[in-house]
Amino acid sequence: MTRRELDAAGLHDPRLRAAYTHCRRLNARHGRTYFLATRLLPVDRRPAVHALYGFARWADDIVDDLHTDATAEERATALDRLDARLRAALAAGGPRPGHPGAGEPVVLAVADTAARYGIEAAHFTDFMASMRSDLTVTEYATYDELRSYTHGSAAVIGLQMLPVLGTVTPRAQAAPHAAALGVAFQLTNFLRDVGEDLDRGRVYLPLDLLAAHGVDRGLLLWSRRTGRHDRRITAAFRAAEDLTRSVYREAAPGLAMLDPVARPCIRTAYVLYRNILDTISAGGHAVLHRRAVVPRRRRAAVAADGLVRAPAARLRARAAHRPAPPEPAPVTLPRRAGADDVKEAG
């Protein structure tokens, strides 16, 4: 299937094909929900989505990988090196031999995607700024502060995706909803991964939201360490769930603004991620102690619905662009002879 995707996207350079394949593997390994949804896109658009995900994942792993002993300074150096390679490749209008990013598969693929789809370089600049802040910032006092971070870490991902997905409205009209969907996905991850983030020394849930329910970092650490529950934590996590659902509502109108052939993909991702919230709620918001995982049967049902919608959307799109058959030429029937004709003949 990878070869089919690459051929459909017009990717024939062996270096680019290898780079996009590398990004696809990253997506398949680490972004199961995202990868599943991407399978519903037309084949020619999938490599671009893999490239965008692969680059974001690569940068995130530099910052967050728990399986390395790299110091904060070493992580910062690696992030700066990745940023410099990306900037050089984007400034060149795509990957070019000899540029610093030419040897980095994720940079090679994402720079090519940015050039093909005209994705603004500022989105990548904002993304890297948020990644860099993760090296020093460990908590956010208010939701407004958190939104400044999620603009770069999540909203711009939605904005990067828009040119690939396509829209039936002016892109500027769909952009706020695409940005909101990126934020909704990340807020979902923040709640699901609150325990793992705490192990990294970070709390992404706004401190004022936690404090409103009598929760602070110390209480979270106690619960994480002992495995014991506390009703104040449950109430705070329920409030975080409500906040996240409100952002999904901001994003929802944007689904109808997408190219019809892209809607099944994004609708599937929307439903699957929202199901994570349902699973968290059904599990009593015990995310400090166990990771919320959507049941396989539920994931399969959502995917099956998308698999039905995607081919139907493509058929409708092909029918809409199929040229109309030529109108038949008018047929002139012979006029039956009448009395006047007989007179003229006589």
Summary of the structure (lengths in Angstrom):
residues: 346
radius of gyration: 26.3
end to end distance: 80.3
largest distance: 117.9
contacts: 1078
relative contact order: 0.09
helix: 72%
strand: 1%
